[in-house]
Amino acid sequence: MECKACQRDTSTVLYEDNVACIVLPKESTAIGHLQILPKQHVMMFDELPDTTAQHLLFLANYAASVIFEHLGAHGTNIIVHDGPYSNSKYPHLSVDVLLRTQDDGISFQWQPKAVSPEDMEDVAQKVRDKVEITADAEMKDQGKEKKETEDKDKKQEIKEQKTDKTSSVIDNEDSYYLKQLRRMP
């Protein structure tokens, strides 16, 4: 069975790079619904390399900013559809960005199930243990890399200060981050 997400209609592609694309889904949930799809065929988010996962979330955040700025959204929902029980229309990971406005009629309400404090503590402990193990391993691996990166960053900063003392031009990336700050309440 061919994956419909992998065989996407190029006329719906709004942005594309070598890692992912942003498309207008044919069956949109609402006006302004955008979908980010990795080019690598995966069903689960954790199957992606870390750099690809980061890139997808960056694109989702950027798409949400565009929706706010150009379509007049009052808010957005960013939803990751992964796995066979995610209500996705096809077996391919997607990150959906939905434009939200007051009284738009879209509801994500569900009835929470009662969970005992003991069960919650059991889950918390399992997650806490895994996070600590992962964090410890990453810290050991990244210790040397961090030192090397800091040294390079210091050298680059000194170099930039020498060559760019009079420049006051803000590039597109800085402008993007400033727009993010302006959206904050």
N, C-alpha and C positions, 0 to 999 in steps of 0.2 A: 504494500500500500504506500503510495507516494504521499509525502507530507505537503499539505496545501500551503503551509507557511513557508516552506523551502521553495515552492513553486509559485511565489507571489507574483501578482500582476504589477509590472513595473510602472503602470500609469498611476498607481496609488502610492508610490514611494515619494516621500517628501524630502528625505535625507538618507544618504547612504555612505558608509565608509567601509574599510576592509574588515570590520568587526561586527557591525550591526546596521540596522536601518530603522527609520521611523516611517510608518505607513498610516494612511487613513484606512481603517478596517472597512471592508465592504458591508459588514453588518454592525454598524456603529451603535453604541449604547445611548449616545447623546451627541448633540452638536459639539464639535471640538474634541471628540474622542480620538486620541492618538495611540498608536501601538508601537512599541519598540521590540524588535525581534533580533536575536543574535543570528549571525549567519551560520554559526556552528549548530548543527541539529542536536539539540538536547531537550529532554523533557523536564529535568530538575535543575533548579538554580545551583545546587551544590556540585553539579557535574561540570560547571564552567571553571576555567582558570580564573584566579583572583582578578587579574587585570581585565578580563572580559566582563566579569560581574561588576567591577567598579565602573567600567565604561557604560554598561547598560543603565546603571543608576545615575551616572552623570547625565546621560542623554534624557532620562526621565525627568530629572530636575530641570534641565534646560528646556525641555518641552513644556513643563509646567510654567516656567517663567514666560515663555512665548505666549502661552494661553492666557496668563494673567495680563500681560502687557498689550496684546493685540486683539484678544477676543472678549475682554471685559469680564473675565471669570471672577467670582467672589471667593472661590476656593478650588481645590483639585483633590482628587483621590488618585493615588498611585497604587496600583494593584499588581502583584506578581502572580501570574497563573503558572503553576508548575505542578506536575504530577497528574495522575489519572483522575483525581477527585477534585480538581480545581475549577470545574465547569468550563474548561477551555473547549473551543470547537474543534481543535486539532491537537495531536500529540507533539507540541512544540512549545517550549518556554516562551512566554511573552510578558512584557511589562506594559500595562495599560495605564494611560493617563486620561482621566475624565475631567472635563470642565464641570464645575459646579456653580450654580447660582441659587439665590434664595428662592424657595418654593419651586425647585426644578422637578419635583416628583420622584427623584431617584432616592431609594431607601436602602441602606445597608444594615438595617436593624435585624437583630436575631435575638432569640430568647436564650440567655445564658443558662448553662446547666450548673446546678449546685455541685461544688467540689469540696470535699472535706478538707479541713486544715492539714490533716495528716497526709493526704494525697498531694496537696500543694507543696508541702515541705519535702516530700519524696522527690517530686519533679524538680524543685528548686535545688536540692542537693545533687541530683544527677547532672543538671546543667552546670551548676557551680563547679563541680569536680572536673567536668570536661573543659570548661573555660579556663580553669587554673592550669590544667595540663597543657592545653594548647598555648596559652599565654607564656608559660615557662619555656616551652620549646621554641616559640617564636622569638622570645627575648634573647635566648642563647644564640640563635641563628642570626639575629639582626644586630647583636651587639657590635660585632666587627664592622658590619656594613654601615651602621649608624655613625660610627666614628669616622669612617672614610667619607661618608656623605657630608658630615658636618665640616670636615676639613675642606672638601671641594666647595661647599656652599660659602664658607668664609672667604676663600680665595676669589670666588666669583663675585661676592658682594664687594670686596675691596676693588676688584677690577671695574665693576659697574660704577662704583662711586667715583672713580678716577675719570671714567669716560662719559658719564652721564649726569654731571652735577647740575647742568642748566636745563635739562629736559623736564618739561611738565606735561607731556603728552601721555594720556592714559590709553593703553591699548585695549582691544576688544575684550580680552579675558578679564582685565581689571574692571572694565565697564560692567561686565556680566556680574561680577561679585558685588559691585556697588548697587546694582539693581536688586540683588538678593537682599542686601541690607535695608534698602528703602522699603521693601515689602514687609519687613518685620514690624509688628505692632509696637 
